[in-house]
């Protein structure tokens, strides 16, 4: 049986995040040939609607309002519920991002529905779809099937490949007027502490440092390596606690969850809390002086050595490759 699936797109600084396109791909799998409807909420998102259609959405509904310029659960839940009441879908897909993790349980509660969160893979299609998600801090995986009622999932970024971009795809774009009122929270200012460059949560390459980096200056060669590889810099909680870098870079159970194509861990021992945030990376390279470090248990490639010797050697070799 085919399903109408609603997908919430996420915009940041005037552009759609990659997870929006990954969510569309997930929606296509579970729709069983049914309609995939993109949803965009913000103060100026109409211009982004066509991009969702190019990546597979059949049509897009936009809600624009001054109170949607910055995310609050009150405003976004009012706007999304208005779209839900109009569309009455059989399934909903969000990204498992900071926004998605905050908003999805609120929407699920309002709809009295279940929620399958942090989906990393989908087996089968349509009614036969089975959802795979990590449990026990990534040490095991469970398979979940929706038996009845509304299907509501969130998908982990960088796990479900988006469909191929097709600039020739066309579809309808409709604006829905929603009166966003009675807000309990209003954001007057946002002070961003995140680093410039590649978004850590969506980076294809991540270079992360731990306590072994020893200082804020010790992160400089890691940043150089990340820049060379077109990636982002990350850190363990230990490095953040030691004030080597900002907590916005923290990866782990209480930080960001990343699943890049390449994860380079430098001076990270491999506490279970950290590995919960990066163990699903496609290729893991660990650099540590301690040959017994726990990080080597999950690494695809291990280098036992001093990171202050290994990282400069890697930088030098990559520069040679890039100039040839």
KAZIUR-V678000 format. One record per run of one state. SS is the DSSP state (@ for helix, = for strand, . for the rest). FROM is the first residue (numbers start at 1). TO is the last residue. If there is no record, write none. Layout:
# KAZIUR-V678000
SS:FROM:TO ; SS:FROM:TO
This chain:
# KAZIUR-V678000
.:1:4 ; =:5:8 ; .:9:10 ; =:11:12 ; .:13:14 ; =:15:16 ; .:17:17 ; @:18:31 ; .:32:35 ; =:36:42 ; .:43:45 ; @:46:54 ; .:55:58 ; =:59:64 ; .:65:65 ; @:66:68 ; .:69:72 ; @:73:87 ; .:88:90 ; =:91:95 ; .:96:97 ; @:98:111 ; .:112:115 ; =:116:123 ; .:124:125 ; @:126:128 ; .:129:129 ; =:130:135 ; .:136:139 ; =:140:144 ; .:145:150 ; =:151:155 ; .:156:171 ; =:172:175 ; .:176:199 ; @:200:202 ; .:203:204 ; =:205:209 ; .:210:210 ; @:211:213 ; .:214:218 ; @:219:228 ; .:229:231 ; =:232:235 ; .:236:236 ; @:237:241 ; .:242:246 ; @:247:249 ; =:250:251 ; .:252:255 ; =:256:256 ; .:257:261 ; =:262:266 ; .:267:271 ; @:272:275 ; .:276:282 ; =:283:288 ; .:289:293 ; @:294:297 ; .:298:300 ; =:301:304 ; .:305:306 ; @:307:323 ; .:324:324
